[in-house]
Amino acid sequence: MRYGSWPAPSRREPARPVQRPSPCSDTLPWPCSCQAATDELKRLAGLGVKAIKLHPHTQKFDITDPKVRALCKLAGELGVAVLFDNFNIVPGDSQHLFNLAVQLPKTHFVFAHMGGMDFRFWNLLFMARTAKDFFFDNIHFDISATAVLVADSPLEAEFVWTIRNVGIDNVMLGSAYPQLSLKQAVDALEKLDLSAQEKRKIRWDNANRLFGDKR
């Protein structure tokens, strides 16, 4: 079981980052039997875990596999969010993830890296919200790694525009540790042309609301 610190608290907030238990290849080997995955997910939910992480590239599975849909559906029923890597290493990554989330409106998804350098795709959420009974705002993002890449770059303004289009309330800060440090993530967020209130939501409030930490 691997853990990641997410999101980063500000100096005025208690130093208690949300812990993100990640059932990766050592806990949910893929492909695995449906029963093994189901049992592990139920075990984690029983321990109070708020989110699981799945990585299509590292774990070598297809997002469109019916077993993946079944597991994500169960996660929603158990009140567990599902975090997917979304750096677009796998072709069609964002498109498949969007379709999965639309099919499972009762499951909350967090798409890490917000599409990486293909972040523009997620501006479609602006239009998805205009379709009646189609999209139920169950998609969230962390901007780990991508924020570090685009801060102080020619793409920064477009990245900020995308963050606002997907909804400030749906965006969280992540570190992509151990590849990148938490300090790099925080520093990158501070460089983005966002208000102090928007940054606070990304840094703390949104994850606190999604994962139900009432302390």
Disulfide bonds with the S-S distance in Angstrom:
none
